[in-house]
Amino acid sequence: MDKNKLRYAILKEISEGNTPLSEQDFEVSEDEFDEAVIFLTRERYAEGIYYADDRPVLNKIGPVATEKGEQYLSENSTLSKAYKGLKEIKSWIK
């Protein structure tokens, strides 16, 4: 998955309160998932993300999208359309 799409998807799920999240939810490797979450934290798009065994953990309690993160989501409407389509396709396949 494209790293920008992955970052958007993770942030969107966090903003909607759809946690816990892991790499399995996005069908990516641990490294890809971890790098995306670390980016979101470093750039201050999300906060409240904890670490265990040197990996970010997106539990039910904690992660939230910041105001900057919410702005990022609204400014990337093309990614939003692609993500909505991807979620719909995944729900049909199940």
PyMOL Python script that loads the backbone (N, CA, C, O; Angstrom):
from pymol import cmd

cmd.read_pdbstr("""\
ATOM      1  N   MET A   1       0.855  -1.177   0.000  1.00  0.00           N
ATOM      2  CA  MET A   1       0.000   0.000   0.000  1.00  0.00           C
ATOM      3  C   MET A   1       0.897   1.235   0.000  1.00  0.00           C
ATOM      4  O   MET A   1       1.927   1.266   0.674  1.00  0.00           O
ATOM      5  N   ASP A   2       0.506   2.228  -0.743  1.00  0.00           N
ATOM      6  CA  ASP A   2       1.215   3.501  -0.784  1.00  0.00           C
ATOM      7  C   ASP A   2       1.289   4.095   0.623  1.00  0.00           C
ATOM      8  O   ASP A   2       0.300   4.085   1.355  1.00  0.00           O
ATOM      9  N   LYS A   3       2.469   4.615   1.002  1.00  0.00           N
ATOM     10  CA  LYS A   3       2.628   5.098   2.379  1.00  0.00           C
ATOM     11  C   LYS A   3       1.710   6.275   2.700  1.00  0.00           C
ATOM     12  O   LYS A   3       1.262   6.402   3.840  1.00  0.00           O
ATOM     13  N   ASN A   4       1.421   7.135   1.733  1.00  0.00           N
ATOM     14  CA  ASN A   4       0.502   8.247   2.003  1.00  0.00           C
ATOM     15  C   ASN A   4      -0.921   7.750   2.233  1.00  0.00           C
ATOM     16  O   ASN A   4      -1.635   8.264   3.094  1.00  0.00           O
ATOM     17  N   LYS A   5      -1.320   6.756   1.465  1.00  0.00           N
ATOM     18  CA  LYS A   5      -2.654   6.176   1.649  1.00  0.00           C
ATOM     19  C   LYS A   5      -2.747   5.471   2.999  1.00  0.00           C
ATOM     20  O   LYS A   5      -3.767   5.557   3.683  1.00  0.00           O
ATOM     21  N   LEU A   6      -1.674   4.772   3.376  1.00  0.00           N
ATOM     22  CA  LEU A   6      -1.661   4.085   4.666  1.00  0.00           C
ATOM     23  C   LEU A   6      -1.740   5.092   5.813  1.00  0.00           C
ATOM     24  O   LEU A   6      -2.508   4.899   6.756  1.00  0.00           O
ATOM     25  N   ARG A   7      -0.962   6.150   5.737  1.00  0.00           N
ATOM     26  CA  ARG A   7      -1.005   7.190   6.781  1.00  0.00           C
ATOM     27  C   ARG A   7      -2.401   7.773   6.890  1.00  0.00           C
ATOM     28  O   ARG A   7      -2.935   7.937   7.987  1.00  0.00           O
ATOM     29  N   TYR A   8      -2.992   8.087   5.733  1.00  0.00           N
ATOM     30  CA  TYR A   8      -4.343   8.646   5.728  1.00  0.00           C
ATOM     31  C   TYR A   8      -5.333   7.670   6.358  1.00  0.00           C
ATOM     32  O   TYR A   8      -6.151   8.054   7.194  1.00  0.00           O
ATOM     33  N   ALA A   9      -5.250   6.404   5.950  1.00  0.00           N
ATOM     34  CA  ALA A   9      -6.189   5.396   6.441  1.00  0.00           C
ATOM     35  C   ALA A   9      -6.087   5.225   7.955  1.00  0.00           C
ATOM     36  O   ALA A   9      -7.105   5.148   8.642  1.00  0.00           O
ATOM     37  N   ILE A  10      -4.872   5.166   8.471  1.00  0.00           N
ATOM     38  CA  ILE A  10      -4.683   5.020   9.920  1.00  0.00           C
ATOM     39  C   ILE A  10      -5.240   6.233  10.649  1.00  0.00           C
ATOM     40  O   ILE A  10      -5.962   6.095  11.636  1.00  0.00           O
ATOM     41  N   LEU A  11      -4.906   7.418  10.161  1.00  0.00           N
ATOM     42  CA  LEU A  11      -5.383   8.643  10.810  1.00  0.00           C
ATOM     43  C   LEU A  11      -6.904   8.746  10.750  1.00  0.00           C
ATOM     44  O   LEU A  11      -7.537   9.182  11.711  1.00  0.00           O
ATOM     45  N   LYS A  12      -7.480   8.351   9.637  1.00  0.00           N
ATOM     46  CA  LYS A  12      -8.946   8.391   9.499  1.00  0.00           C
ATOM     47  C   LYS A  12      -9.608   7.458  10.511  1.00  0.00           C
ATOM     48  O   LYS A  12     -10.591   7.833  11.151  1.00  0.00           O
ATOM     49  N   GLU A  13      -9.077   6.258  10.657  1.00  0.00           N
ATOM     50  CA  GLU A  13      -9.632   5.313  11.628  1.00  0.00           C
ATOM     51  C   GLU A  13      -9.481   5.839  13.049  1.00  0.00           C
ATOM     52  O   GLU A  13     -10.392   5.692  13.863  1.00  0.00           O
ATOM     53  N   ILE A  14      -8.341   6.450  13.353  1.00  0.00           N
ATOM     54  CA  ILE A  14      -8.140   7.037  14.681  1.00  0.00           C
ATOM     55  C   ILE A  14      -9.160   8.145  14.918  1.00  0.00           C
ATOM     56  O   ILE A  14      -9.772   8.209  15.985  1.00  0.00           O
ATOM     57  N   SER A  15      -9.344   9.013  13.933  1.00  0.00           N
ATOM     58  CA  SER A  15     -10.260  10.151  14.109  1.00  0.00           C
ATOM     59  C   SER A  15     -11.698   9.699  14.302  1.00  0.00           C
ATOM     60  O   SER A  15     -12.485  10.391  14.948  1.00  0.00           O
ATOM     61  N   GLU A  16     -12.049   8.547  13.749  1.00  0.00           N
ATOM     62  CA  GLU A  16     -13.404   8.023  13.895  1.00  0.00           C
ATOM     63  C   GLU A  16     -13.552   7.129  15.121  1.00  0.00           C
ATOM     64  O   GLU A  16     -14.631   6.595  15.375  1.00  0.00           O
ATOM     65  N   GLY A  17     -12.467   6.966  15.884  1.00  0.00           N
ATOM     66  CA  GLY A  17     -12.519   6.165  17.102  1.00  0.00           C
ATOM     67  C   GLY A  17     -12.511   4.667  16.851  1.00  0.00           C
ATOM     68  O   GLY A  17     -12.896   3.888  17.723  1.00  0.00           O
ATOM     69  N   ASN A  18     -12.077   4.263  15.673  1.00  0.00           N
ATOM     70  CA  ASN A  18     -12.047   2.844  15.316  1.00  0.00           C
ATOM     71  C   ASN A  18     -10.716   2.214  15.726  1.00  0.00           C
ATOM     72  O   ASN A  18      -9.888   1.875  14.881  1.00  0.00           O
ATOM     73  N   THR A  19     -10.533   2.069  17.003  1.00  0.00           N
ATOM     74  CA  THR A  19      -9.323   1.441  17.528  1.00  0.00           C
ATOM     75  C   THR A  19      -9.751   0.307  18.432  1.00  0.00           C
ATOM     76  O   THR A  19     -10.876   0.349  18.930  1.00  0.00           O
ATOM     77  N   PRO A  20      -8.957  -0.679  18.673  1.00  0.00           N
ATOM     78  CA  PRO A  20      -7.537  -0.802  18.376  1.00  0.00           C
ATOM     79  C   PRO A  20      -7.290  -1.098  16.896  1.00  0.00           C
ATOM     80  O   PRO A  20      -8.166  -1.588  16.183  1.00  0.00           O
ATOM     81  N   LEU A  21      -6.065  -0.781  16.460  1.00  0.00           N
ATOM     82  CA  LEU A  21      -5.640  -1.003  15.084  1.00  0.00           C
ATOM     83  C   LEU A  21      -4.307  -1.736  15.068  1.00  0.00           C
ATOM     84  O   LEU A  21      -3.493  -1.593  15.981  1.00  0.00           O
ATOM     85  N   SER A  22      -4.098  -2.515  14.028  1.00  0.00           N
ATOM     86  CA  SER A  22      -2.811  -3.184  13.844  1.00  0.00           C
ATOM     87  C   SER A  22      -2.544  -3.323  12.351  1.00  0.00           C
ATOM     88  O   SER A  22      -3.381  -2.968  11.520  1.00  0.00           O
ATOM     89  N   GLU A  23      -1.376  -3.839  12.028  1.00  0.00           N
ATOM     90  CA  GLU A  23      -1.003  -4.019  10.622  1.00  0.00           C
ATOM     91  C   GLU A  23      -1.944  -4.976   9.896  1.00  0.00           C
ATOM     92  O   GLU A  23      -2.120  -4.866   8.683  1.00  0.00           O
ATOM     93  N   GLN A  24      -2.545  -5.907  10.618  1.00  0.00           N
ATOM     94  CA  GLN A  24      -3.478  -6.831   9.983  1.00  0.00           C
ATOM     95  C   GLN A  24      -4.710  -6.111   9.432  1.00  0.00           C
ATOM     96  O   GLN A  24      -5.268  -6.525   8.417  1.00  0.00           O
ATOM     97  N   ASP A  25      -5.129  -5.048  10.090  1.00  0.00           N
ATOM     98  CA  ASP A  25      -6.295  -4.300   9.636  1.00  0.00           C
ATOM     99  C   ASP A  25      -6.084  -3.667   8.263  1.00  0.00           C
ATOM    100  O   ASP A  25      -7.042  -3.427   7.528  1.00  0.00           O
ATOM    101  N   PHE A  26      -4.826  -3.401   7.925  1.00  0.00           N
ATOM    102  CA  PHE A  26      -4.509  -2.737   6.667  1.00  0.00           C
ATOM    103  C   PHE A  26      -3.761  -3.648   5.698  1.00  0.00           C
ATOM    104  O   PHE A  26      -3.394  -3.241   4.596  1.00  0.00           O
ATOM    105  N   GLU A  27      -3.544  -4.888   6.131  1.00  0.00           N
ATOM    106  CA  GLU A  27      -2.854  -5.883   5.317  1.00  0.00           C
ATOM    107  C   GLU A  27      -1.499  -5.377   4.836  1.00  0.00           C
ATOM    108  O   GLU A  27      -1.174  -5.445   3.651  1.00  0.00           O
ATOM    109  N   VAL A  28      -0.711  -4.862   5.798  1.00  0.00           N
ATOM    110  CA  VAL A  28       0.645  -4.399   5.532  1.00  0.00           C
ATOM    111  C   VAL A  28       1.587  -5.061   6.532  1.00  0.00           C
ATOM    112  O   VAL A  28       1.144  -5.717   7.474  1.00  0.00           O
ATOM    113  N   SER A  29       2.868  -4.887   6.321  1.00  0.00           N
ATOM    114  CA  SER A  29       3.848  -5.464   7.241  1.00  0.00           C
ATOM    115  C   SER A  29       3.920  -4.647   8.531  1.00  0.00           C
ATOM    116  O   SER A  29       3.459  -3.507   8.590  1.00  0.00           O
ATOM    117  N   GLU A  30       4.507  -5.253   9.557  1.00  0.00           N
ATOM    118  CA  GLU A  30       4.713  -4.539  10.819  1.00  0.00           C
ATOM    119  C   GLU A  30       5.519  -3.267  10.594  1.00  0.00           C
ATOM    120  O   GLU A  30       5.185  -2.211  11.132  1.00  0.00           O
ATOM    121  N   ASP A  31       6.581  -3.369   9.798  1.00  0.00           N
ATOM    122  CA  ASP A  31       7.439  -2.210   9.550  1.00  0.00           C
ATOM    123  C   ASP A  31       6.693  -1.077   8.865  1.00  0.00           C
ATOM    124  O   ASP A  31       6.845   0.084   9.244  1.00  0.00           O
ATOM    125  N   GLU A  32       5.887  -1.401   7.859  1.00  0.00           N
ATOM    126  CA  GLU A  32       5.116  -0.367   7.163  1.00  0.00           C
ATOM    127  C   GLU A  32       4.145   0.316   8.118  1.00  0.00           C
ATOM    128  O   GLU A  32       4.021   1.540   8.123  1.00  0.00           O
ATOM    129  N   PHE A  33       3.460  -0.488   8.924  1.00  0.00           N
ATOM    130  CA  PHE A  33       2.497   0.049   9.882  1.00  0.00           C
ATOM    131  C   PHE A  33       3.204   0.933  10.911  1.00  0.00           C
ATOM    132  O   PHE A  33       2.775   2.056  11.176  1.00  0.00           O
ATOM    133  N   ASP A  34       4.286   0.416  11.485  1.00  0.00           N
ATOM    134  CA  ASP A  34       5.017   1.161  12.506  1.00  0.00           C
ATOM    135  C   ASP A  34       5.544   2.484  11.962  1.00  0.00           C
ATOM    136  O   ASP A  34       5.437   3.515  12.626  1.00  0.00           O
ATOM    137  N   GLU A  35       6.114   2.462  10.756  1.00  0.00           N
ATOM    138  CA  GLU A  35       6.638   3.688  10.149  1.00  0.00           C
ATOM    139  C   GLU A  35       5.537   4.722   9.934  1.00  0.00           C
ATOM    140  O   GLU A  35       5.749   5.914  10.157  1.00  0.00           O
ATOM    141  N   ALA A  36       4.373   4.272   9.504  1.00  0.00           N
ATOM    142  CA  ALA A  36       3.251   5.187   9.280  1.00  0.00           C
ATOM    143  C   ALA A  36       2.788   5.816  10.590  1.00  0.00           C
ATOM    144  O   ALA A  36       2.537   7.019  10.646  1.00  0.00           O
ATOM    145  N   VAL A  37       2.675   5.011  11.641  1.00  0.00           N
ATOM    146  CA  VAL A  37       2.230   5.525  12.938  1.00  0.00           C
ATOM    147  C   VAL A  37       3.280   6.468  13.528  1.00  0.00           C
ATOM    148  O   VAL A  37       2.934   7.505  14.094  1.00  0.00           O
ATOM    149  N   ILE A  38       4.537   6.119  13.399  1.00  0.00           N
ATOM    150  CA  ILE A  38       5.613   6.987  13.896  1.00  0.00           C
ATOM    151  C   ILE A  38       5.586   8.322  13.157  1.00  0.00           C
ATOM    152  O   ILE A  38       5.777   9.370  13.773  1.00  0.00           O
ATOM    153  N   PHE A  39       5.352   8.297  11.853  1.00  0.00           N
ATOM    154  CA  PHE A  39       5.231   9.537  11.079  1.00  0.00           C
ATOM    155  C   PHE A  39       4.079  10.390  11.601  1.00  0.00           C
ATOM    156  O   PHE A  39       4.242  11.593  11.805  1.00  0.00           O
ATOM    157  N   LEU A  40       2.921   9.781  11.817  1.00  0.00           N
ATOM    158  CA  LEU A  40       1.752  10.530  12.292  1.00  0.00           C
ATOM    159  C   LEU A  40       2.010  11.163  13.655  1.00  0.00           C
ATOM    160  O   LEU A  40       1.534  12.262  13.936  1.00  0.00           O
ATOM    161  N   THR A  41       2.762  10.469  14.497  1.00  0.00           N
ATOM    162  CA  THR A  41       3.100  10.996  15.811  1.00  0.00           C
ATOM    163  C   THR A  41       4.126  12.123  15.695  1.00  0.00           C
ATOM    164  O   THR A  41       3.963  13.194  16.279  1.00  0.00           O
ATOM    165  N   ARG A  42       5.182  11.858  14.932  1.00  0.00           N
ATOM    166  CA  ARG A  42       6.261  12.842  14.776  1.00  0.00           C
ATOM    167  C   ARG A  42       5.755  14.157  14.174  1.00  0.00           C
ATOM    168  O   ARG A  42       6.166  15.236  14.599  1.00  0.00           O
ATOM    169  N   GLU A  43       4.869  14.064  13.193  1.00  0.00           N
ATOM    170  CA  GLU A  43       4.334  15.252  12.529  1.00  0.00           C
ATOM    171  C   GLU A  43       3.165  15.873  13.288  1.00  0.00           C
ATOM    172  O   GLU A  43       2.585  16.868  12.854  1.00  0.00           O
ATOM    173  N   ARG A  44       2.833  15.273  14.420  1.00  0.00           N
ATOM    174  CA  ARG A  44       1.776  15.747  15.309  1.00  0.00           C
ATOM    175  C   ARG A  44       0.383  15.732  14.677  1.00  0.00           C
ATOM    176  O   ARG A  44      -0.440  16.614  14.924  1.00  0.00           O
ATOM    177  N   TYR A  45       0.145  14.707  13.857  1.00  0.00           N
ATOM    178  CA  TYR A  45      -1.189  14.489  13.320  1.00  0.00           C
ATOM    179  C   TYR A  45      -2.022  13.666  14.292  1.00  0.00           C
ATOM    180  O   TYR A  45      -3.252  13.714  14.266  1.00  0.00           O
ATOM    181  N   ALA A  46      -1.341  12.909  15.152  1.00  0.00           N
ATOM    182  CA  ALA A  46      -2.025  12.079  16.144  1.00  0.00           C
ATOM    183  C   ALA A  46      -1.230  12.113  17.437  1.00  0.00           C
ATOM    184  O   ALA A  46      -0.017  12.322  17.435  1.00  0.00           O
ATOM    185  N   GLU A  47      -1.933  11.904  18.538  1.00  0.00           N
ATOM    186  CA  GLU A  47      -1.272  11.846  19.845  1.00  0.00           C
ATOM    187  C   GLU A  47      -1.958  10.789  20.695  1.00  0.00           C
ATOM    188  O   GLU A  47      -3.023  10.279  20.346  1.00  0.00           O
ATOM    189  N   GLY A  48      -1.320  10.470  21.827  1.00  0.00           N
ATOM    190  CA  GLY A  48      -1.873   9.454  22.713  1.00  0.00           C
ATOM    191  C   GLY A  48      -1.533   8.044  22.276  1.00  0.00           C
ATOM    192  O   GLY A  48      -2.197   7.085  22.668  1.00  0.00           O
ATOM    193  N   ILE A  49      -0.493   7.923  21.461  1.00  0.00           N
ATOM    194  CA  ILE A  49      -0.053   6.613  20.984  1.00  0.00           C
ATOM    195  C   ILE A  49       1.068   6.138  21.897  1.00  0.00           C
ATOM    196  O   ILE A  49       2.054   6.845  22.104  1.00  0.00           O
ATOM    197  N   TYR A  50       0.912   4.953  22.433  1.00  0.00           N
ATOM    198  CA  TYR A  50       1.882   4.402  23.365  1.00  0.00           C
ATOM    199  C   TYR A  50       2.759   3.379  22.669  1.00  0.00           C
ATOM    200  O   TYR A  50       2.442   2.912  21.575  1.00  0.00           O
ATOM    201  N   TYR A  51       3.857   3.036  23.309  1.00  0.00           N
ATOM    202  CA  TYR A  51       4.798   2.073  22.745  1.00  0.00           C
ATOM    203  C   TYR A  51       4.995   0.907  23.698  1.00  0.00           C
ATOM    204  O   TYR A  51       5.054   1.080  24.916  1.00  0.00           O
ATOM    205  N   ALA A  52       5.095  -0.273  23.126  1.00  0.00           N
ATOM    206  CA  ALA A  52       5.387  -1.494  23.881  1.00  0.00           C
ATOM    207  C   ALA A  52       6.305  -2.345  23.013  1.00  0.00           C
ATOM    208  O   ALA A  52       6.046  -2.528  21.824  1.00  0.00           O
ATOM    209  N   ASP A  53       7.355  -2.855  23.595  1.00  0.00           N
ATOM    210  CA  ASP A  53       8.342  -3.646  22.842  1.00  0.00           C
ATOM    211  C   ASP A  53       8.832  -2.885  21.610  1.00  0.00           C
ATOM    212  O   ASP A  53       8.999  -3.465  20.537  1.00  0.00           O
ATOM    213  N   ASP A  54       9.062  -1.578  21.777  1.00  0.00           N
ATOM    214  CA  ASP A  54       9.566  -0.708  20.709  1.00  0.00           C
ATOM    215  C   ASP A  54       8.645  -0.615  19.500  1.00  0.00           C
ATOM    216  O   ASP A  54       9.102  -0.330  18.393  1.00  0.00           O
ATOM    217  N   ARG A  55       7.352  -0.852  19.701  1.00  0.00           N
ATOM    218  CA  ARG A  55       6.361  -0.730  18.632  1.00  0.00           C
ATOM    219  C   ARG A  55       5.223   0.166  19.096  1.00  0.00           C
ATOM    220  O   ARG A  55       4.839   0.126  20.265  1.00  0.00           O
ATOM    221  N   PRO A  56       4.677   0.976  18.187  1.00  0.00           N
ATOM    222  CA  PRO A  56       3.506   1.768  18.552  1.00  0.00           C
ATOM    223  C   PRO A  56       2.296   0.868  18.759  1.00  0.00           C
ATOM    224  O   PRO A  56       2.102  -0.116  18.044  1.00  0.00           O
ATOM    225  N   VAL A  57       1.488   1.224  19.750  1.00  0.00           N
ATOM    226  CA  VAL A  57       0.292   0.452  20.068  1.00  0.00           C
ATOM    227  C   VAL A  57      -0.909   1.383  19.960  1.00  0.00           C
ATOM    228  O   VAL A  57      -0.961   2.425  20.614  1.00  0.00           O
ATOM    229  N   LEU A  58      -1.865   1.000  19.134  1.00  0.00           N
ATOM    230  CA  LEU A  58      -3.079   1.802  18.978  1.00  0.00           C
ATOM    231  C   LEU A  58      -4.216   1.086  19.686  1.00  0.00           C
ATOM    232  O   LEU A  58      -4.987   0.346  19.074  1.00  0.00           O
ATOM    233  N   ASN A  59      -4.302   1.321  20.985  1.00  0.00           N
ATOM    234  CA  ASN A  59      -5.340   0.710  21.818  1.00  0.00           C
ATOM    235  C   ASN A  59      -6.652   1.447  21.668  1.00  0.00           C
ATOM    236  O   ASN A  59      -6.743   2.468  20.986  1.00  0.00           O
ATOM    237  N   LYS A  60      -7.655   0.911  22.314  1.00  0.00           N
ATOM    238  CA  LYS A  60      -8.980   1.539  22.312  1.00  0.00           C
ATOM    239  C   LYS A  60      -8.941   2.901  23.012  1.00  0.00           C
ATOM    240  O   LYS A  60      -9.617   3.844  22.601  1.00  0.00           O
ATOM    241  N   ILE A  61      -8.148   2.983  24.060  1.00  0.00           N
ATOM    242  CA  ILE A  61      -8.045   4.236  24.820  1.00  0.00           C
ATOM    243  C   ILE A  61      -6.725   4.902  24.471  1.00  0.00           C
ATOM    244  O   ILE A  61      -5.674   4.266  24.551  1.00  0.00           O
ATOM    245  N   GLY A  62      -6.762   6.137  24.094  1.00  0.00           N
ATOM    246  CA  GLY A  62      -5.517   6.854  23.889  1.00  0.00           C
ATOM    247  C   GLY A  62      -5.398   7.616  22.593  1.00  0.00           C
ATOM    248  O   GLY A  62      -5.400   8.847  22.614  1.00  0.00           O
ATOM    249  N   PRO A  63      -5.293   6.927  21.443  1.00  0.00           N
ATOM    250  CA  PRO A  63      -4.964   7.677  20.232  1.00  0.00           C
ATOM    251  C   PRO A  63      -6.107   8.574  19.779  1.00  0.00           C
ATOM    252  O   PRO A  63      -7.270   8.173  19.746  1.00  0.00           O
ATOM    253  N   VAL A  64      -5.735   9.800  19.430  1.00  0.00           N
ATOM    254  CA  VAL A  64      -6.689  10.758  18.881  1.00  0.00           C
ATOM    255  C   VAL A  64      -6.008  11.543  17.775  1.00  0.00           C
ATOM    256  O   VAL A  64      -4.790  11.723  17.786  1.00  0.00           O
ATOM    257  N   ALA A  65      -6.793  12.002  16.831  1.00  0.00           N
ATOM    258  CA  ALA A  65      -6.287  12.888  15.796  1.00  0.00           C
ATOM    259  C   ALA A  65      -6.235  14.296  16.373  1.00  0.00           C
ATOM    260  O   ALA A  65      -7.180  14.745  17.022  1.00  0.00           O
ATOM    261  N   THR A  66      -5.146  14.976  16.137  1.00  0.00           N
ATOM    262  CA  THR A  66      -5.006  16.352  16.601  1.00  0.00           C
ATOM    263  C   THR A  66      -5.741  17.285  15.636  1.00  0.00           C
ATOM    264  O   THR A  66      -6.257  16.850  14.607  1.00  0.00           O
ATOM    265  N   GLU A  67      -5.779  18.560  15.980  1.00  0.00           N
ATOM    266  CA  GLU A  67      -6.386  19.542  15.082  1.00  0.00           C
ATOM    267  C   GLU A  67      -5.636  19.557  13.751  1.00  0.00           C
ATOM    268  O   GLU A  67      -6.246  19.651  12.686  1.00  0.00           O
ATOM    269  N   LYS A  68      -4.317  19.465  13.824  1.00  0.00           N
ATOM    270  CA  LYS A  68      -3.495  19.408  12.609  1.00  0.00           C
ATOM    271  C   LYS A  68      -3.837  18.152  11.801  1.00  0.00           C
ATOM    272  O   LYS A  68      -3.889  18.198  10.572  1.00  0.00           O
ATOM    273  N   GLY A  69      -4.068  17.043  12.484  1.00  0.00           N
ATOM    274  CA  GLY A  69      -4.443  15.807  11.814  1.00  0.00           C
ATOM    275  C   GLY A  69      -5.795  15.905  11.146  1.00  0.00           C
ATOM    276  O   GLY A  69      -5.974  15.421  10.028  1.00  0.00           O
ATOM    277  N   GLU A  70      -6.748  16.525  11.817  1.00  0.00           N
ATOM    278  CA  GLU A  70      -8.076  16.718  11.236  1.00  0.00           C
ATOM    279  C   GLU A  70      -7.985  17.600   9.992  1.00  0.00           C
ATOM    280  O   GLU A  70      -8.679  17.364   9.004  1.00  0.00           O
ATOM    281  N   GLN A  71      -7.133  18.606  10.047  1.00  0.00           N
ATOM    282  CA  GLN A  71      -6.934  19.480   8.887  1.00  0.00           C
ATOM    283  C   GLN A  71      -6.322  18.684   7.734  1.00  0.00           C
ATOM    284  O   GLN A  71      -6.722  18.850   6.581  1.00  0.00           O
ATOM    285  N   TYR A  72      -5.360  17.827   8.043  1.00  0.00           N
ATOM    286  CA  TYR A  72      -4.747  16.962   7.029  1.00  0.00           C
ATOM    287  C   TYR A  72      -5.810  16.100   6.356  1.00  0.00           C
ATOM    288  O   TYR A  72      -5.812  15.960   5.133  1.00  0.00           O
ATOM    289  N   LEU A  73      -6.707  15.527   7.141  1.00  0.00           N
ATOM    290  CA  LEU A  73      -7.763  14.691   6.579  1.00  0.00           C
ATOM    291  C   LEU A  73      -8.662  15.488   5.643  1.00  0.00           C
ATOM    292  O   LEU A  73      -9.010  15.016   4.561  1.00  0.00           O
ATOM    293  N   SER A  74      -9.036  16.687   6.053  1.00  0.00           N
ATOM    294  CA  SER A  74      -9.942  17.480   5.221  1.00  0.00           C
ATOM    295  C   SER A  74      -9.258  18.001   3.958  1.00  0.00           C
ATOM    296  O   SER A  74      -9.913  18.184   2.932  1.00  0.00           O
ATOM    297  N   GLU A  75      -7.958  18.240   4.023  1.00  0.00           N
ATOM    298  CA  GLU A  75      -7.236  18.760   2.862  1.00  0.00           C
ATOM    299  C   GLU A  75      -6.925  17.676   1.829  1.00  0.00           C
ATOM    300  O   GLU A  75      -6.574  17.995   0.693  1.00  0.00           O
ATOM    301  N   ASN A  76      -7.043  16.435   2.195  1.00  0.00           N
ATOM    302  CA  ASN A  76      -6.707  15.338   1.290  1.00  0.00           C
ATOM    303  C   ASN A  76      -7.958  14.601   0.828  1.00  0.00           C
ATOM    304  O   ASN A  76      -8.104  13.400   1.052  1.00  0.00           O
ATOM    305  N   SER A  77      -8.846  15.330   0.189  1.00  0.00           N
ATOM    306  CA  SER A  77     -10.126  14.753  -0.218  1.00  0.00           C
ATOM    307  C   SER A  77      -9.951  13.659  -1.262  1.00  0.00           C
ATOM    308  O   SER A  77     -10.765  12.736  -1.308  1.00  0.00           O
ATOM    309  N   THR A  78      -8.932  13.723  -2.095  1.00  0.00           N
ATOM    310  CA  THR A  78      -8.737  12.663  -3.086  1.00  0.00           C
ATOM    311  C   THR A  78      -8.380  11.348  -2.393  1.00  0.00           C
ATOM    312  O   THR A  78      -8.829  10.284  -2.820  1.00  0.00           O
ATOM    313  N   LEU A  79      -7.580  11.412  -1.333  1.00  0.00           N
ATOM    314  CA  LEU A  79      -7.280  10.207  -0.570  1.00  0.00           C
ATOM    315  C   LEU A  79      -8.536   9.702   0.131  1.00  0.00           C
ATOM    316  O   LEU A  79      -8.728   8.495   0.282  1.00  0.00           O
ATOM    317  N   SER A  80      -9.387  10.629   0.557  1.00  0.00           N
ATOM    318  CA  SER A  80     -10.633  10.253   1.224  1.00  0.00           C
ATOM    319  C   SER A  80     -11.515   9.433   0.298  1.00  0.00           C
ATOM    320  O   SER A  80     -12.066   8.411   0.706  1.00  0.00           O
ATOM    321  N   LYS A  81     -11.649   9.872  -0.933  1.00  0.00           N
ATOM    322  CA  LYS A  81     -12.479   9.148  -1.897  1.00  0.00           C
ATOM    323  C   LYS A  81     -11.906   7.758  -2.161  1.00  0.00           C
ATOM    324  O   LYS A  81     -12.644   6.775  -2.220  1.00  0.00           O
ATOM    325  N   ALA A  82     -10.599   7.686  -2.319  1.00  0.00           N
ATOM    326  CA  ALA A  82      -9.961   6.387  -2.569  1.00  0.00           C
ATOM    327  C   ALA A  82     -10.127   5.471  -1.366  1.00  0.00           C
ATOM    328  O   ALA A  82     -10.374   4.276  -1.529  1.00  0.00           O
ATOM    329  N   TYR A  83      -9.994   6.018  -0.151  1.00  0.00           N
ATOM    330  CA  TYR A  83     -10.110   5.203   1.057  1.00  0.00           C
ATOM    331  C   TYR A  83     -11.534   4.696   1.241  1.00  0.00           C
ATOM    332  O   TYR A  83     -11.734   3.539   1.612  1.00  0.00           O
ATOM    333  N   LYS A  84     -12.520   5.542   0.987  1.00  0.00           N
ATOM    334  CA  LYS A  84     -13.914   5.101   1.109  1.00  0.00           C
ATOM    335  C   LYS A  84     -14.194   3.958   0.144  1.00  0.00           C
ATOM    336  O   LYS A  84     -14.854   2.982   0.502  1.00  0.00           O
ATOM    337  N   GLY A  85     -13.692   4.082  -1.078  1.00  0.00           N
ATOM    338  CA  GLY A  85     -13.882   3.029  -2.061  1.00  0.00           C
ATOM    339  C   GLY A  85     -13.219   1.735  -1.641  1.00  0.00           C
ATOM    340  O   GLY A  85     -13.788   0.658  -1.820  1.00  0.00           O
ATOM    341  N   LEU A  86     -12.019   1.827  -1.083  1.00  0.00           N
ATOM    342  CA  LEU A  86     -11.294   0.652  -0.621  1.00  0.00           C
ATOM    343  C   LEU A  86     -12.042  -0.033   0.521  1.00  0.00           C
ATOM    344  O   LEU A  86     -12.142  -1.259   0.551  1.00  0.00           O
ATOM    345  N   LYS A  87     -12.568   0.756   1.462  1.00  0.00           N
ATOM    346  CA  LYS A  87     -13.323   0.173   2.584  1.00  0.00           C
ATOM    347  C   LYS A  87     -14.576  -0.535   2.078  1.00  0.00           C
ATOM    348  O   LYS A  87     -14.922  -1.609   2.570  1.00  0.00           O
ATOM    349  N   GLU A  88     -15.259   0.058   1.099  1.00  0.00           N
ATOM    350  CA  GLU A  88     -16.468  -0.563   0.557  1.00  0.00           C
ATOM    351  C   GLU A  88     -16.137  -1.881  -0.121  1.00  0.00           C
ATOM    352  O   GLU A  88     -16.852  -2.867   0.058  1.00  0.00           O
ATOM    353  N   ILE A  89     -15.071  -1.908  -0.890  1.00  0.00           N
ATOM    354  CA  ILE A  89     -14.669  -3.139  -1.577  1.00  0.00           C
ATOM    355  C   ILE A  89     -14.342  -4.229  -0.569  1.00  0.00           C
ATOM    356  O   ILE A  89     -14.747  -5.380  -0.736  1.00  0.00           O
ATOM    357  N   LYS A  90     -13.603  -3.863   0.486  1.00  0.00           N
ATOM    358  CA  LYS A  90     -13.246  -4.857   1.513  1.00  0.00           C
ATOM    359  C   LYS A  90     -14.491  -5.417   2.186  1.00  0.00           C
ATOM    360  O   LYS A  90     -14.544  -6.609   2.486  1.00  0.00           O
ATOM    361  N   SER A  91     -15.497  -4.575   2.429  1.00  0.00           N
ATOM    362  CA  SER A  91     -16.703  -5.070   3.093  1.00  0.00           C
ATOM    363  C   SER A  91     -17.504  -5.996   2.175  1.00  0.00           C
ATOM    364  O   SER A  91     -18.176  -6.907   2.659  1.00  0.00           O
ATOM    365  N   TRP A  92     -17.444  -5.782   0.872  1.00  0.00           N
ATOM    366  CA  TRP A  92     -18.132  -6.671  -0.063  1.00  0.00           C
ATOM    367  C   TRP A  92     -17.446  -8.030  -0.112  1.00  0.00           C
ATOM    368  O   TRP A  92     -18.115  -9.060  -0.207  1.00  0.00           O
ATOM    369  N   ILE A  93     -16.114  -8.040  -0.047  1.00  0.00           N
ATOM    370  CA  ILE A  93     -15.350  -9.280  -0.154  1.00  0.00           C
ATOM    371  C   ILE A  93     -15.606 -10.173   1.038  1.00  0.00           C
ATOM    372  O   ILE A  93     -15.689 -11.390   0.873  1.00  0.00           O
ATOM    373  N   LYS A  94     -15.736  -9.620   2.239  1.00  0.00           N
ATOM    374  CA  LYS A  94     -15.963 -10.408   3.452  1.00  0.00           C
ATOM    375  C   LYS A  94     -17.265 -11.104   3.328  1.00  0.00           C
ATOM    376  O   LYS A  94     -17.666 -11.831   4.237  1.00  0.00           O
TER     377      LYS A  94
END
""", "prot")
cmd.dss("prot")
cmd.show_as("cartoon", "prot")
cmd.util.cbc("prot")
cmd.orient("prot")
